[in-house]
């Protein structure tokens, strides 16, 4: 699906190192691999608010912060200000407090979710397109019979 989505975008590249690695794969290993290729390129990673709220549960989360700078996208119900307040409360008395400061994007909240996209897919192609699923991705979903959809 990602290949279908990015087709024709010369600036985008799909990196498959995690798929080639096989077995359990941890994000910190991926970052180490990127750094080994070129330690002079600053790395950033984008996570949603839901993952930011549980980031301390990630495997080797402190090493992740040593390797890359987080960029956090707010998601309902937390706008940037509300998310920063919750992260501040979670940080109280913890190691590496403030790891997130300066990282939360000031974006309008978008209530799109995987659940809503699956519901739109179940309804109709038109509903899926209106929900924001591109035609190229919808074609792959139908051709492969994903999410209960099929061209057959």
C-alpha positions in Angstrom: 0.0 0.0 0.0 2.8 2.4 0.8 4.3 1.7 -2.6 1.0 2.6 -4.2 0.6 5.7 -2.2 4.1 7.0 -3.0 4.2 6.0 -6.6 5.5 9.0 -8.7 7.0 10.8 -5.7 10.7 11.0 -6.5 11.5 12.5 -3.1 10.1 9.5 -1.1 11.9 6.3 -0.5 10.7 3.1 1.3 13.4 1.6 3.5 12.9 -2.1 4.2 15.7 -2.8 6.7 13.2 -3.8 9.4 11.6 -6.3 7.1 14.9 -7.7 6.0 16.2 -8.0 9.6 13.7 -10.7 10.3 12.5 -11.7 13.8 11.6 -9.2 16.4 12.6 -5.7 15.4 13.1 -2.7 17.7 13.1 0.9 16.6 16.3 1.6 18.4 18.1 -1.0 16.1 16.8 0.8 13.0 18.1 4.1 14.3 21.5 2.6 15.1 21.6 1.2 11.5 20.8 4.7 10.1 23.5 6.3 12.3 26.0 3.7 11.2 25.4 4.7 7.6 26.1 8.4 8.3 26.5 9.7 11.9 26.5 13.3 10.6 22.9 13.3 9.5 20.5 14.3 12.4 17.7 11.9 12.8 14.1 12.7 13.8 11.2 10.4 14.3 7.5 11.2 14.2 5.1 9.7 16.7 1.5 10.4 17.6 0.4 11.7 20.9 -0.8 8.2 21.9 2.7 6.8 21.6 4.3 9.9 23.2 2.2 9.2 26.3 3.6 5.7 26.6 7.1 6.4 25.1 8.9 5.3 28.3 7.6 1.8 27.7 9.4 1.5 24.3 12.4 -0.8 24.2 15.5 1.1 25.1 13.7 4.5 24.9 16.6 6.5 26.4 18.9 5.2 23.7 16.3 6.2 21.1 16.5 9.8 22.5 20.3 9.7 22.3 20.1 8.8 18.6 17.2 10.9 17.3 15.0 13.8 18.2 11.2 13.1 18.6 8.6 15.1 16.7 5.1 14.6 18.2 1.8 15.0 16.4 -1.1 15.9 18.7 -4.2 13.8 18.4 -7.7 14.2 19.9 -8.5 14.7 22.6 -5.2 16.6 23.2 -4.2 19.7 21.3 -0.6 20.8 21.7 -1.1 22.7 25.0 -3.1 19.9 26.6 -0.7 17.3 25.4 2.3 19.2 26.9 0.4 19.4 30.2 -0.2 15.7 30.3 3.4 14.9 29.4 4.6 17.3 32.1 2.5 15.4 34.7 3.9 12.0 33.4 7.4 13.3 33.6 7.3 14.3 37.3 10.1 12.6 39.2 11.1 10.5 36.1 14.5 10.2 34.5 15.1 12.3 31.3 12.2 14.5 32.2 11.4 17.0 29.5 12.5 14.7 26.7 9.5 15.9 24.7 9.9 19.7 25.2 10.0 21.6 21.9 8.9 18.5 20.1 5.1 18.8 20.0 3.9 20.2 16.7 1.3 22.9 16.7 -1.1 21.4 14.3 -4.9 21.5 13.9 -6.4 18.3 15.3 -7.3 15.7 12.8 -9.7 13.1 14.1 -8.7 10.5 11.4 -8.0 7.1 12.8 -7.5 3.6 11.6 -10.9 2.6 13.1 -12.7 5.3 11.1 -10.9 4.4 7.9 -11.9 0.7 8.4 -15.5 1.7 9.0 -15.5 3.8 5.8 -14.0 0.9 3.9 -16.8 -1.3 5.1 -19.4 1.2 4.0 -18.4 1.8 0.4 -15.6 2.9 -2.0 -17.0 6.4 -2.0 -17.0 6.6 1.8 -13.4 5.3 1.8 -12.4 8.0 -0.7 -14.2 10.7 1.3 -12.4 9.5 4.5 -9.1 10.2 2.8 -8.0 6.9 1.4 -6.4 7.6 -1.9 -7.6 5.8 -5.0 -4.2 4.1 -5.5 -4.4 2.6 -2.0 -8.0 1.6 -2.4 -7.1 -0.3 -5.5 -4.5 -2.3 -3.6 -7.0 -3.0 -0.8 -9.6 -4.3 -3.3 -7.1 -6.3 -5.4 -5.7 -8.1 -2.4 -9.0 -8.5 -0.6 -7.8 -6.6 2.4 -10.3 -5.5 5.1 -12.9 -7.8 3.6 -12.8 -5.8 0.3 -12.3 -7.5 -3.0 -12.6 -6.8 -6.8 -14.0 -10.4 -7.2 
